[in-house]
Amino acid sequence: MKIEIKSPAFEEGSMIPQKYTCDGEDFSPPLSWSSVPGGTKSLALICDDPDAPMGTWVHWVLFNLPANVQELSENIPHQKTLGNGAKQGTTDFKKIGYGGPCPPGGTHRYYFKFYALDTEINLDAGITKQQLLKAMEGHIIAEGQLMGKYKRQ
């Protein structure tokens, strides 16, 4: 199954507004999703940039988002555990929570990848993308993505 992901801030394949980057307020963008299958116990989100010079750069790791949540508001706090119980991991900026696009040059692509899981992840906040991917193995029942682009002025 495919999860449909949208943002009122940008459309699939379009430019991410400066507000959501290191050149602006560095807020996480608002996101919403639909088509989450029955049997989903939790949701996870990974945002990364495959165009980074030193390999894929991780901008956000979020997991154990309750299955009944259908959106993330703008500017999610940079805290390990959110009010709804979701946990945030460590990005390649070595920080908890969202770190916006900040490419050193050229136009980069940013993939917001959502996963519907048949379990909750039994790990502490602060984990890395690789730790989350390993924990999700065999538990992904649906996924989807939204891609936006950014180029610094």
C-alpha positions as CSV (number, residue, x, y, z in Angstrom):
1,M,0.0,0.0,0.0
2,K,1.0,3.6,-0.6
3,I,0.6,6.4,1.9
4,E,-0.4,9.7,0.4
5,I,1.7,12.6,1.8
6,K,1.0,16.3,1.3
7,S,2.1,19.7,2.5
8,P,0.4,23.0,2.2
9,A,3.9,24.6,2.1
10,F,5.0,22.9,-1.1
11,E,3.9,20.4,-3.7
12,E,5.7,17.2,-4.9
13,G,8.8,18.1,-6.8
14,S,8.5,21.8,-6.1
15,M,10.8,24.2,-4.1
16,I,10.6,24.1,-0.3
17,P,9.9,27.7,1.0
18,Q,12.9,29.4,2.7
19,K,11.0,29.5,6.0
20,Y,11.6,25.7,6.4
21,T,15.4,25.9,5.7
22,C,18.6,27.1,7.4
23,D,18.2,30.4,5.5
24,G,14.9,31.1,7.2
25,E,13.3,30.1,10.5
26,D,14.3,26.4,10.0
27,F,10.8,25.3,11.0
28,S,9.7,21.8,10.1
29,P,7.0,22.0,7.4
30,P,3.4,21.1,8.0
31,L,2.6,17.6,6.6
32,S,-0.5,15.5,6.3
33,W,-1.1,12.0,5.1
34,S,-3.9,9.6,4.3
35,S,-4.3,6.0,3.2
36,V,-2.8,4.5,6.4
37,P,-3.8,0.9,6.4
38,G,-5.7,-0.9,9.2
39,G,-3.4,-2.8,11.5
40,T,-1.0,0.2,11.7
41,K,0.4,0.4,15.2
42,S,2.7,3.4,14.7
43,L,4.1,5.7,12.0
44,A,7.7,6.8,11.3
45,L,9.2,9.6,9.3
46,I,12.7,10.0,7.8
47,C,13.7,13.1,5.9
48,D,17.0,13.0,4.0
49,D,18.9,14.6,1.2
50,P,20.6,12.1,-1.2
51,D,22.4,14.9,-3.1
52,A,24.7,15.9,-0.2
53,P,28.4,15.9,-1.2
54,M,29.4,13.3,1.5
55,G,26.5,11.0,0.9
56,T,22.8,11.0,2.1
57,W,22.3,13.6,4.8
58,V,19.6,13.0,7.4
59,H,17.4,16.0,8.3
60,W,14.7,14.4,10.5
61,V,14.0,11.1,12.3
62,L,10.6,10.7,14.0
63,F,9.1,7.4,15.2
64,N,6.3,6.0,17.3
65,L,3.9,8.5,16.0
66,P,0.4,7.2,16.9
67,A,-1.4,5.5,14.0
68,N,-4.4,7.8,14.4
69,V,-2.4,11.0,13.9
70,Q,-2.9,12.4,10.4
71,E,-0.8,15.5,10.4
72,L,2.2,17.3,11.8
73,S,1.9,21.0,12.3
74,E,4.5,23.4,11.3
75,N,7.5,23.9,13.7
76,I,7.5,20.6,15.6
77,P,9.5,21.3,18.9
78,H,13.1,20.0,19.1
79,Q,12.5,17.7,22.0
80,K,13.1,14.0,22.4
81,T,9.5,13.0,23.1
82,L,6.5,14.9,21.7
83,G,3.2,15.4,23.5
84,N,1.5,12.6,21.5
85,G,4.2,10.1,22.5
86,A,6.2,10.2,19.3
87,K,10.0,10.2,19.7
88,Q,12.6,12.1,17.6
89,G,16.0,10.8,16.6
90,T,19.3,12.4,16.0
91,T,20.0,14.0,12.6
92,D,23.3,14.4,10.8
93,F,23.4,17.9,12.3
94,K,23.9,16.0,15.6
95,K,20.7,17.4,17.0
96,I,17.3,16.1,18.0
97,G,14.4,17.1,15.7
98,Y,14.1,18.7,12.3
99,G,17.0,20.4,10.6
100,G,16.0,22.1,7.4
101,P,17.7,22.1,4.0
102,C,21.0,23.9,3.9
103,P,22.8,22.7,0.8
104,P,26.4,23.9,0.2
105,G,25.7,24.4,-3.5
106,G,23.3,23.5,-6.2
107,T,19.7,22.3,-6.0
108,H,19.2,19.4,-3.6
109,R,16.2,17.0,-3.2
110,Y,14.7,16.4,0.2
111,Y,12.6,13.2,0.7
112,F,10.0,13.1,3.5
113,K,9.5,9.3,3.8
114,F,6.6,8.0,5.9
115,Y,6.3,4.4,7.1
116,A,3.2,2.6,8.5
117,L,4.4,-0.1,10.9
118,D,2.7,-3.1,12.5
119,T,4.5,-2.4,15.8
120,E,5.9,0.3,18.0
121,I,9.7,0.8,18.0
122,N,11.1,-0.2,21.4
123,L,14.0,2.2,21.3
124,D,14.8,5.4,23.1
125,A,14.6,8.9,21.5
126,G,17.8,10.0,19.9
127,I,18.4,7.0,17.7
128,T,19.9,7.5,14.2
129,K,18.2,6.8,10.9
130,Q,20.2,3.6,10.5
131,Q,19.0,2.3,13.9
132,L,15.4,3.1,13.0
133,L,15.7,1.4,9.6
134,K,17.1,-1.7,11.3
135,A,14.3,-1.7,13.9
136,M,11.6,-1.3,11.1
137,E,12.8,-4.3,9.1
138,G,9.9,-6.7,8.6
139,H,7.4,-4.3,10.1
140,I,6.7,-1.9,7.2
141,I,3.1,-2.4,6.0
142,A,2.8,0.8,3.8
143,E,5.0,3.7,2.9
144,G,5.0,6.9,0.9
145,Q,7.0,10.0,0.3
146,L,7.0,13.7,-0.6
147,M,9.9,15.2,-2.3
148,G,10.8,18.9,-2.3
149,K,13.8,20.8,-3.6
150,Y,15.9,23.7,-2.3
151,K,18.7,25.8,-3.6
152,R,20.4,28.5,-1.5
153,Q,20.4,32.0,-2.9
